[in-house]
Amino acid sequence: MPVRAFLTAGPVADCRVAPALIEGLSADALLADRGYDSDPLIAMAEAQGMEVVIPPRRNRKKQREFDKALYRNRHIVENVFAQLKQWRGLATRYAKRASSFLAAIHIRFIAVWADIL
């Protein structure tokens, strides 16, 4: 379920913003794709008691082990993004201002939560 959203400039890497997204959250595991394989994020997640389920990048000198069976559940995260993008205004970014776009994201989050609850 979506709980936080941050807007960044286009060229900002996702792994740089990810620590702010998980800060203060409690979860059993952190599931993410290879793009989030960064030492600061992994250290932060482990410090918060999360099992890190992120496949290591191919160019890592020391490859980490990860739970491949649990990683298969990452499609659930992708399904939430697909639900968000079904709203045409988000998919095509019609909003002129960042605040309007973020408000639209929050409204869609509410819709996703309301559908489940």
C-alpha positions in Angstrom: 0.0 0.0 0.0 1.4 3.4 -0.8 2.3 5.5 2.2 4.6 8.3 1.0 5.4 10.1 -2.1 8.2 12.6 -2.9 8.6 14.7 -6.1 12.1 15.1 -7.4 13.7 16.7 -10.4 13.8 14.4 -13.5 17.4 13.4 -13.4 17.5 12.4 -9.7 18.2 8.7 -9.1 15.6 6.9 -7.2 18.1 5.4 -4.8 19.0 8.8 -3.5 15.5 9.6 -2.4 14.7 6.1 -1.1 16.2 6.6 2.4 13.7 9.5 3.0 10.9 7.2 1.9 11.6 4.5 4.4 12.8 6.7 7.2 10.7 5.9 10.3 8.7 3.1 8.7 8.5 -0.3 10.2 8.3 -3.3 7.9 9.5 -6.9 7.8 11.2 -6.5 4.5 12.2 -3.9 1.9 11.5 -5.2 -1.6 13.0 -3.2 -4.5 14.6 -3.6 -7.9 18.3 -3.3 -8.8 18.0 0.4 -9.1 17.8 0.7 -5.3 20.9 -1.3 -4.6 22.9 1.2 -2.7 25.0 0.8 0.5 23.4 3.7 2.4 19.8 2.5 1.7 20.7 -1.1 2.6 22.4 0.0 5.8 19.4 2.2 6.8 16.9 -0.6 6.1 18.9 -3.1 8.1 19.2 -0.6 11.0 15.4 -0.3 11.0 15.2 -4.1 11.2 14.1 -4.8 7.7 15.2 -7.7 5.6 16.7 -6.3 2.4 15.3 -8.1 -0.7 17.1 -6.2 -3.4 19.0 -8.1 -6.1 22.6 -6.8 -6.3 23.8 -4.9 -9.4 25.8 -6.9 -11.7 28.9 -4.6 -11.3 29.0 -5.0 -7.5 32.4 -6.4 -6.4 30.8 -8.4 -3.5 27.5 -9.9 -4.6 24.9 -10.1 -1.8 22.4 -12.9 -1.3 18.7 -12.1 -1.4 15.5 -14.1 -0.9 14.4 -14.9 -4.5 11.1 -16.3 -3.4 10.2 -13.2 -1.5 11.4 -11.0 -4.3 8.8 -12.6 -6.6 6.2 -10.6 -4.6 7.6 -7.3 -5.8 5.0 -7.4 -8.6 2.5 -6.2 -6.0 4.5 -2.9 -5.8 4.4 -2.7 -9.6 0.7 -3.3 -9.5 0.2 -0.2 -7.3 2.2 1.9 -9.8 0.0 0.5 -12.6 -3.1 1.5 -10.6 -1.7 5.1 -10.2 -1.0 5.3 -13.9 -4.5 4.3 -14.8 -5.4 7.8 -13.8 -4.6 9.7 -17.1 -3.7 12.9 -15.3 -0.9 11.1 -13.5 0.3 9.1 -16.4 0.7 12.1 -18.7 1.4 14.7 -16.0 -1.2 17.2 -16.9 -0.6 19.3 -13.7 1.3 22.4 -14.4 2.6 22.8 -10.8 4.4 20.3 -8.7 2.0 20.9 -5.8 -1.0 20.0 -8.0 0.8 16.9 -9.3 1.6 15.8 -5.7 -2.0 16.5 -4.6 -3.2 14.3 -7.5 -0.9 11.5 -6.3 -2.3 11.8 -2.8 -5.9 11.7 -4.1 -5.0 8.5 -6.0 -3.4 7.0 -2.9 -6.6 7.6 -1.0 -8.5 5.9 -3.8 -6.2 2.9 -3.7 -6.6 2.7 0.1 -10.4 3.1 0.0 -10.6 0.3 -2.6 -8.8 -2.1 -0.2 -10.4 -1.0 3.0 
